[in-house]
Amino acid sequence: MRVLVDTSVWSLALRRAGPVPHKEAAELRRLIATDRVEIMGPIRQEILSGVRIQSQFDRLATHLSAFPDLPLQAEDYETAATFFNLCRAKGIQGSNTDFLICAAAIRRDWAVYTTDGDFRQFAKCLPLVLHEVND
């Protein structure tokens, strides 16, 4: 199954360096090695936004350039709005980008890989498959 990787996972893998690698970053490397990773423009934008040092921005952009953006269609945006409304009616809040990620993944029968707990809430209302890390 293809996996649409959310900003939170990319951020762990590309922006934060620490003495102990995150299990999520290791899983991302595994997904990349098996050619299952997908990204879309709004995720790329979120990853690059707020990077103050140009050399870091350039390094991140270079790493991400290996992954082409998923082409989005009007249907994805309309479905995202529907998902926003469905979840909101049940008291579940989320960002437009998060619902666009859900719409794009669901339409293509892909999983979403994220550390953002909001997606667990969305999965209560939507037929969303979340990629899980096997410890």
ABEGO torsion letter per residue (X at the ends): XBBBBBAAAAAAAAABBBABBBAAAAAAAAAAAAGABBBBAAAAAAAABGBABAAAAAAAAAAAAABBBBBBBAAAAAAAAAAAAAAAAAGBBBBAAAAAAAAAAAAAGBBBBBABAAAAAAAAABBBBBBBBBX
